[in-house]
Amino acid sequence: MRSQAVPTHPSAGDVTSAVLAIGRSDFPNVLIDTLRRQADVGHCTVFSLSRGGAAHCLLDAGNIPIGGDLGAAYAGQFHESDPNRDALFEGEGGVPIMLPAFAPRMYGARYRKIFFQDSGIVDKCAAAIWTGDTCFYVNFYRIVAQGRFSAAQRERLEAIAPAIAASVARHFQETVAPDQSLAALFATRPPLSALTPREQEVCRRILAGFSSEAISQGLGISLHSTLTYRKRAYERLGISSQSELFAIVLRLLAGPNHVN
């Protein structure tokens, strides 16, 4: 069963908190909170898979009490019998993919019993992204008490999956402070690197959620200057809103030149 490449332009702001938590110790909690808010995801696990055959459970967060045990079991041996494995290994570097829709018949009897019946999982969606020889495999689950994902929730997950996968990859590749990560992005990646240092500072604070007044106070400049720097930056980038600025950042995070 083949995987499906998905667009890398989710609605800006949908996953802002998760992106800004990259590199922080609370990233797992922020990630699951974001997923719950966007699509009522119950549980999330992240695995790293290598083309050489290694597998590791990197993240386990949510409402499945035996989630840690399931993660260890999958990484230990069951990753080899995952029906999504072929689809995962067809993926290309830096291109986020959405895995085929969940169907219990895809899985063997032992796999179904351990990972779905014993755990109470009734539905899942999954996305992945390759960075070099490592695949970051992100799984979203719902349990019996929640019921299956609705069509709207599934559509929402598909929309934010590229940014989520890219954020997960970035977090586990290089654990740095979020502001340092953004600073590196602005310093090295067009079109953000074309901004002046002051324009970059203003835009980074906009992304962090600061108001124009707070930016002015933090940088020690007038409100008029802050608004001028913002206007010039937006003109250079060809945008007119914070949402479009955030979309640029998400696109760069999801791009192969950034996560590799």
Summary of the structure (lengths in Angstrom):
residues: 260
radius of gyration: 19.5
end to end distance: 26.2
largest distance: 66.1
contacts: 847
relative contact order: 0.17
helix: 53%
strand: 16%
